């Protein structure tokens, strides 16, 4: 009984896999690394908590730390209207428009959070309090679930700050008396 070349290659590969798996298993049993309680050294100018991300307000963290004020000045409302097409399956924008899956967005800038009449908001948005500022809208549009954990809004968000600024300027235009830009 002679083994063919393919059987020899297959057995060699299987044996190599067993040896690698066994070595890993034995190595993990012999060496246990405890997680550090305190960082061994501090990295200056890096990302994360060392660079100050933890000190930023939640709204700025959710927006990726972008300063929306500078982008709003050069944002184009017509570009925002095009990007808003992603939103119109759930939201209306007309004055006195009906609520759909999401609330009507007429005059949303400066309106109280969870303040659209006749819409049943999630507890996450009801608990935020305050009015929709430009910074809050930017953070919410960047990551609805990151801004208001537990929100019913399933939209993933607009990742590009330029797109968010354009949508916010468009939303600002949906008002009889648009709020001044910051």
VENKACOR-V697347 format. One record per backbone hydrogen bond with DSSP energy under -0.5 kcal/mol. CO is the residue of the C=O (numbers start at 1). NH is the residue of the N-H. If there is no record, write none. Layout:
# VENKACOR-V697347
{{CO/NH} {CO/NH}}
This chain:
# VENKACOR-V697347
{{4/8} {5/9} {6/10} {7/11} {8/12} {9/13} {10/14} {11/15} {12/16} {13/17} {14/18} {15/19} {16/20} {17/21} {18/22} {19/23} {20/24} {21/25} {22/26} {23/27} {24/28} {25/29} {26/30} {27/31} {30/32} {32/34} {42/44} {43/46} {47/50} {48/51} {48/53} {49/52} {52/55} {52/56} {53/56} {57/60} {57/61} {58/62} {59/63} {60/65} {61/64} {63/66} {66/68} {67/70} {67/71} {68/72} {69/73} {70/74} {71/74} {71/75} {72/75} {75/77} {76/80} {77/81} {78/82} {79/83} {80/84} {82/85} {83/86} {84/87} {84/88} {87/90} {87/91} {90/102} {92/105} {94/97} {102/100} {105/108} {108/111} {111/132} {112/115} {116/119} {119/121} {122/126} {123/127} {125/128} {125/129} {130/113} {131/133} {132/110} {133/137} {134/138} {135/139} {136/140} {137/141} {138/142} {139/143} {141/158} {143/147} {144/148} {148/151} {157/159} {159/161} {160/164} {161/165} {162/166} {163/167} {164/168} {165/169} {166/170} {167/171} {168/172} {169/173} {170/174} {171/174} {173/175} {174/107}}
